[in-house]
């Protein structure tokens, strides 16, 4: 009976240790997808909501973001890179199309399999500088949909 009590105690301790493990263990290398909702610019008709893909590998991140100023997306996409430090992610990138360009900075914190990004785009258009805010969540697929590591023969 004492052995059974010890086994139950050890099992309960293992569950507590697992539950108390840092959430960083939940952040996995994967492609996180979502949308960024950005404020309206003087030369756009509406607020913009466009796709963003963030690829995380180790402590590094890279991303692409669709840029749309009219009905159709621009031919050049915003690209950037950044880092993952514990539960935090920070990204910096840029875009240039014709006489317009911008520098972007986004950051966020992971909660389970998603992160809420917030940031700004600092635009240069015809000698004027404009800043607009952007935000939205990115999520990684459920574990069942992530690529599996290849088994060694």
DAFEN-V655517 format. One record per helix or strand of 2 or more residues. SS is the DSSP state (helix for helix, strand for strand). FROM is the first residue (numbers start at 1). LEN is the number of residues. If there is no record, write none. Layout:
SS|FROM|LEN ; SS|FROM|LEN
This chain:
helix|2|19 ; helix|23|4 ; strand|30|9 ; strand|48|10 ; strand|60|6 ; strand|78|8 ; strand|88|10 ; strand|100|12 ; strand|114|12 ; strand|128|13 ; helix|143|3
